[in-house]
């Protein structure tokens, strides 16, 4: 089974554009960042740098999001179906890089 990273990135860019269009309303997202919703049952909003989208570990989470939600994200932003602890652990390691 091949990995479809280009399609994941394409649809993530579309979500970024949608967030950019609504940024007049949600001005609490700094430039160069994206809001993501994380959680398996109940979600929590995180704001992360766009540069994370290029990291293989983060791309793995995006692939899981694609498998679970397709590209229809119920929260209006990018929704990642994983435990908050897992996401926090990953992003804390990405901050070091």
DAZIKA-V778337 format. One record per backbone hydrogen bond with DSSP energy under -1.0 kcal/mol. CO is the residue of the C=O (numbers start at 1). NH is the residue of the N-H. Records with the same first field share a line. If there is no record, write none. Layout:
CO->NH  NH
//
This chain:
4->8
5->9
6->10
7->11
8->12
9->13
10->14
11->15
12->16
13->17
14->18
15->19
16->20
17->21
18->22
20->23
22->25  26
30->33
32->50
34->48
36->46
37->80
38->44
44->38
46->36
48->34
49->52
50->53
51->54
52->55
55->59
56->60
57->61
58->62
59->63
60->64
61->65
62->66
63->67
64->68
65->69
66->70
69->72
73->76
78->37
80->39  82
83->87
84->88
85->89
86->90
87->91
88->92
89->93
90->94
91->95
//
